[in-house]
Amino acid sequence: MKRNFNPIIEVEDDGLIKHNARIWSEKKYKLLGGYCNIFTRAMRNSWEQLVYIDLYSGPGFAKIEESQRILKASPLISFSIPIPFDTYIFCDENSDYIEALKKRVEKEFPDKKVYYIPNDCNVSIEEIRSKIPEYSKQNKVLTFCFADPFELNLHFGTIKKLTENKLIDILILQAYYMDANRNFNNYLNENNLKIASYLDDQNWREDFNKKNLNQNDFVLYLAEKYELNMKSIDYLPPKRDRIQIPIINVPLYYLEFYSKHEKGKDFYQKVQYYADDQLEFGF
């Protein structure tokens, strides 16, 4: 079996719905695919069940605006690694995306165990949890979850519920610049509940104002608060990648990797090295 794996997988247009993406999404796909690859390769012999969850799955294909190339997006990257997961769980509130993804998976990977949930993951978190196989001494289960929201609309309560009594590594897109920073004044409005749900903290404005912070501090404030939240549910400090617009270096978002075990962080650090150096992911 070929050991190297390139997560940037170009495909032909199949006529089904795609989502639009920008060139910097390729870095995201490299990090995601690289971790999927090292995760299953390293853990295959130690765990009976390996599970992949995609909370904002999309339709499976992405069209890159700058090049017009069509690439496999996160769900189909997770299927394409040399050593597969045992169970796949895909959630997206866009039912058209879910239908397109289902058709693509059934065509290329017809024998896989897959669950499709056409709903907001914050609403469907109990259903998502129910699809994860039960852990036992005879059936050890390890999960990798990818969350790729375009805004800060993934509630921390959802992550807390998802990970309760589960062993789950998580890679989260944190839209700090393209959402939080751009909408700072809107989020200061006490009638706006978005950040309260994101942080699971109804009193975050009081804390923010008490510290005499301003818009320039908002991204760091959110990142630190989120890290403390994850620490409260036993996750280690994250590995972070700041994704930015090439050439002009304008920041867009963070990719944050969280694990409860140092081995997970070590794996992700290797993935960061390969992604930064444009190498194939040959672990």
N, C-alpha and C positions, 0 to 999 in steps of 0.2 A: 504493500500500500504506500502510495506517495506520501511523504511526510510534510513536504512544503505545501503551504496553502496561501493563496492570494485572495483576500476578501473582496477585491474590486473585480466584480464579475460582470462583464458586458453581455447584454442579451439583445435579441431581436424584438421588435415591437410585435406583440401578440394581439393587438387591437383592444385589449381590456384597459380599464382605467389605471392611470399611474398618478403618483403625486410628484409635484415639481420640487426640485432640490437645487442647491447651489454647489459650486465646486468644493467648498469647504466641508460638505457632507462626506466627502471621500475619506477624510481623516477620521471621522466618526465611524465609518464602516470598517476602516482598518483596525481601529481599537476594539470595536465590538467583535468582528470576525476573529481577530487574533486571540481575544480572550475565550471565545467559544471553543476555538481550536485547542488551546493549551488546557482549558478546563476539562474537556472530555478526554483528551489524551492522557492527562495526568491522573484523572479520577476513575477512569473506566474500570480498573481492576479492583478498586477499593469500595465501590458503591454499587448496589444492585440497581438503583434507579437514578438516572440523571434527567433533570427536568429543565426545560427552557420556557420562560414566560416573557411575552412582549405585551406591555400594557397599552401601547399606542402603536399597534402593528402597522397600520397603513395597508396598502394593497399588495405589497411585495415587490413592485417595480418602482424605480424612481428615475425621472428624466432630468439630467443635469443641464441647467439652463445655458451655461457657458459653452459646453461642447456638444449639446444635443444628444449625448450618449445616454442609453438606457441601461441602468445598472440594477442588479439585484439589491434590494433594500434589506433591512434587518431580518425579517422573517425567513426569507429565502437564503440569506447568508447562513443563518443558523442550521438550515438543512444541508448546506453544501459542504460543510467541514468533513474531513476524512473519517472521523469517528463520530457518529451521530448521537444525539440525545435519545432518550427512550420515550419521553412524553413532551408534547409541545402545546402551549396554551396561548392563544392569541385573542387580544381584546382590542376593540376599536369602536367608538360610538358611531362611526360612519358605516352603515350597513352595506353600502356599495363597495367600500374598501374590503370589508370582510368577504363579500361574495366573490370579488375578483381574486383575493388571496386564496380562497378555498379552491377555485378553479385552477389556479396555478400550481398549488400544492398537489391536488389530485392528479394533475397531468404529469408532474415531474417526480413526485414522491408519494405514490399512491398507497404504499404499505405502512406509512407512519401513523402513530397514535397521536391524533391532533384534536384539540377542542377549540371551537370558535365561539366567541362571546361578543355579539354586536351591541355593545352598550358602553357607557362611561365606566371606566374601571373604579372610580370612586363609589359608584352605585352598585357595581357588581362584584365587589371584593369578596364577599362570602362565596359566591359562585366560583370565582377564580380559585380561592383556597380549596374548595371542595374537589377540584380537579387534580390537585397535587396528591400523589399517592401517600398513604399513611406510612409514617416511619415506624420501624420496629427493628429489633436485633437481627431478625432474619431478612428484613427488607429495608436496608439503609438508603435514605433518599437525600440527594443533594440537588439544589436548585440554583440556577442563574437567571436573574430577572433583568430585563432591559426596559427602561422607561424613557421615552423620547417625546415628551410633550413640547409643543411649540410655545407654550406659555407656562406660567407658574400655577397650573391648574391641577397638579397632582397633590392631593391632600396628604399631609404627614400622617393623619389618622389612618389613611389607606395603607401606607407603608407599614405602620405599626401593626395593623391588623393582619396584613399579608405575612409578616415575618414572625408572628406570634407562634412559638413552639415549632418553628421551621428553621432549617439550615439553608440560608439563601444569601448568595452574593448578589450585589446590585450595582448596575451601572445606570446612572441617572443624568439626563440632560437638564441642567439648571439654567433657565432662560433669564439670567440675572441682568444682562445688558439689553437684550432685544425685547424684554418685557418689563422687568422691574424698574430699570433705570429710565426707560422711556415713559413709563406711566407713573412716575414717582408721585406727582401731585394728585393724581386720581386715587392712589392707594392711601394717601394721607387722609382722605375723606372718610369720616367715621362710618358712613353708610356703605362703604366698599368692604366686602368681607373676604376678598380674594387672598390677601396675605395672611389673614387670621386662619383661614382654612389651610393654606400652604404650610404654615408653621404650627398649626394646632394651638394657637395662642390668641385669644380674644383681646389681650391687653398689650399686644406688641407695640402699639403707638405710644402708650404711656412709657414703656421702657425705652423706646427710641428717643423720645423727647427728653426724658430724664437724663440721658447721656449727652444731650446737646449736640446731636448729630444732624447732618444735613444730607442733601442728595448725593454729594460726593462720597459719603460714607455708607450709602444704602446697600450696595453690592456686598461689601465686606461684612456689614451687619447681618444680612440674610445668610451669607455663607457660614458665618460663625454660629448663628442661632441654629441653622440646620445641622451643623456638625454636632452641636450639643444635644440636639434632639436624637440624632443617631447614636450618640454615646449613651443616652438614657435607655436605649434598647440593646445595649451591649455591642455596638459596632465600633471598630477601631477608627482612628482618624483617616480621612479619605486620601486616595491618590487623585490628583486633579490635573486636568488638561484644560487650558484656556483656548478655546477655538476662536479665531479671529479672521477677518477678511484679509486675504493675501495682499501683499505689496503695501497697502496703506495701514495694515495692522490695527484695524478697528476691532475691539473685542465684541463678541456676540454672545457667547454662553460658556459655561463650564461643563465638562463631562466629569462627573465625580464617581469614583469607584469605591464601594463600601464592602467590607468583609468583616466577619467576626474572628478571622484567623489570619495570622501573619503570612501563612502560605499563600492565601488568596492575594494579598498585597504584593508578595514577591512575584507571583505569576503576572499580575497586571503591570508591574514595573518592567518585566521582560517584554511585554507587549508594547509598552510605551517606547522602548528602545527600538524595536523593529519598525514601529509605525513612523517614528521620527527619522529613521535612517533609510526609509524607502526599501526595506528588504522584504523578502518573502518570509512568511511566518513558519519557519522550519524548526519546531521545538522537538 
